[in-house]
Amino acid sequence: MRHKVEEVRLTNGARGLLIDVPDATVMSFQFNFRAGSRYTKSKKIYETAHIMEHMAFGANARFDSEHEFEAEFTKNGAYHNASTSDMGMSYVADCADFEWDRILDLQLLSIGEPKFNEKEFMAEKGNVRNELTGYLNSNARLLWPQIQKSLGEDILTYEERIKTIDDISLDDIKEHHCRTHTTGNLRFVIAGKITASRKQKILDKIESLPLHEGKRFDFLCDKTLKPEAPIFIERKDLKNLSFGLSIIVPRQLSDEEMDAMFALNHILTGTMHSRIYGQARKRGLTYGIYSGASRGIDNSSWDFEGQANYDTAEPLFRLIVDELKKILDRQISEADLDAMKSYALGSFQMGGQTVASTAGFYAGRYFWDGFIREYKKQPEFIKHISREQIFKIADEFIKNDIWVLGAVSGGEETQIFRLNDELKRLFA
């Protein structure tokens, strides 16, 4: 989608991107604060940020209740949502172009002038409890926090998070908002038709947010640990095994290295004819297996996730190890790489077809570390991924030898140790 990007820095410390899409008929707004669960003043009230996010569109300076605010916000088809992660809290909205200023006013009203009241607070405590309790039915949500904690991340499991809810007061919600929702801690991405006059109106509105100035919160870093044993979570009702494997390098990957990891994961698990996923499906070893890479300030991970029946788990793990060993032996051809690039180029082009998706392309990275990705250069970045880049970063992950296997299973714990031993062939 044709567009132009401008970074703006406001006098109140807020920073953001304005993405002009000249022919757009919609506007997309995204606002982010480093205000996630890890920034709560105490782990004893860990869910404070999450409950506050649930109250984001409740009573405020103009509306007495969530019901009234919601009715006004959505009356012309506009959409909004909020989300909380370990580090961040984000607010998003999409609307028709003709009502962009009304929706922006309402979005900023909910961010800057909430009136946290007891009735909505008690209701959202219950809603958050119900949400987290529901997560306990998900094997992945049970497993991955345990994997993350074993590698040194200072987080809580969903069961632990539920236990903190009763100790949270309305004053804790107000304190978290006041401390974290400052203009200096605010980053935003706004995309749509941005004329000169519209740009000034947008900036004036954000400059007028009734928040303290503050400053951008620092990233919270953890000391990476090397687990000594696999993680086993028993669920007697399960008829199969869900697993996660996380491999760590204790540093931040570069953009080029992330591109190389994207290429590698596509070759391994990206399609029905990929080396691990494709072969596993062909042999009846699993219905699904996924791999991906993520990066942080203090470490980056290469993660695998999937399911298998008890009788197919060990052949599946032998396949995983054998295929990863082939990568370490430099067994990727130029034809393999060219096929990946064709897929990636097509996927990239299809992914930029809406104003919201274009905004999202920039927002993830910009909210994380302030970096502005070059949209127009992405095809060239894809074309320049090399086999040597892939081999080099794969080598580093494996040779670093920091990894952990976890599984949720109704079977025997001994099987997890056999699967773990299978993986040791890779890291030996």
Stockholm file with secondary structure:
# STOCKHOLM 1.0

chainA/1-428         MRHKVEEVRLTNGARGLLIDVPDATVMSFQFNFRAGSRYTKSKKIYETAHIMEHMAFGANARFDSEHEFEAEFTKNGAYHNASTSDMGMSYVADCADFEWDRILDLQLLSIGEPKFNEKEFMAEKGNVRNELTGYLNSNARLLWPQIQKSLGEDILTYEERIKTIDDISLDDIKEHHCRTHTTGNLRFVIAGKITASRKQKILDKIESLPLHEGKRFDFLCDKTLKPEAPIFIERKDLKNLSFGLSIIVPRQLSDEEMDAMFALNHILTGTMHSRIYGQARKRGLTYGIYSGASRGIDNSSWDFEGQANYDTAEPLFRLIVDELKKILDRQISEADLDAMKSYALGSFQMGGQTVASTAGFYAGRYFWDGFIREYKKQPEFIKHISREQIFKIADEFIKNDIWVLGAVSGGEETQIFRLNDELKRLFA
#=GR chainA/1-428 SS CCCEEEEEECTTSCEEEEEECTTCSEEEEEEEESCSGGGSSCGGGTTHHHHHHHTTTSSBSSCSSHHHHHHHHTTTSCEEEEEECSSCEEEEEEEEGGGHHHHHHHHHHHHHCBCCCHHHHHHHHHHHHHHHHHHTTCHHHHHHHHHHHHTTCCCCCHHHHHHHGGGCCHHHHHHHHHHHCCGGGEEEEEEECCCHHHHHHHHHHHHTCCSCCCCCCCCCCCCCCCCSSCEEEECTTCSSEEEEEEEEESSCCCHHHHHHHHHHHHHHHSSTTSTTHHHHHHTTSCSCEEEEEEECSSCEEEEEEEEECTTTHHHHHHHHHHHHHHHHTTCCCHHHHHHHHHHHHHHHHHHTSSHHHHHHHHHHHHHHHSCCCCGGGHHHHHHTCCHHHHHHHHHHHHHHCEEEEEEEESSCHHHHHHHHHHHHHHHC
#=GC SS_cons         CCCEEEEEECTTSCEEEEEECTTCSEEEEEEEESCSGGGSSCGGGTTHHHHHHHTTTSSBSSCSSHHHHHHHHTTTSCEEEEEECSSCEEEEEEEEGGGHHHHHHHHHHHHHCBCCCHHHHHHHHHHHHHHHHHHTTCHHHHHHHHHHHHTTCCCCCHHHHHHHGGGCCHHHHHHHHHHHCCGGGEEEEEEECCCHHHHHHHHHHHHTCCSCCCCCCCCCCCCCCCCSSCEEEECTTCSSEEEEEEEEESSCCCHHHHHHHHHHHHHHHSSTTSTTHHHHHHTTSCSCEEEEEEECSSCEEEEEEEEECTTTHHHHHHHHHHHHHHHHTTCCCHHHHHHHHHHHHHHHHHHTSSHHHHHHHHHHHHHHHSCCCCGGGHHHHHHTCCHHHHHHHHHHHHHHCEEEEEEEESSCHHHHHHHHHHHHHHHC
//
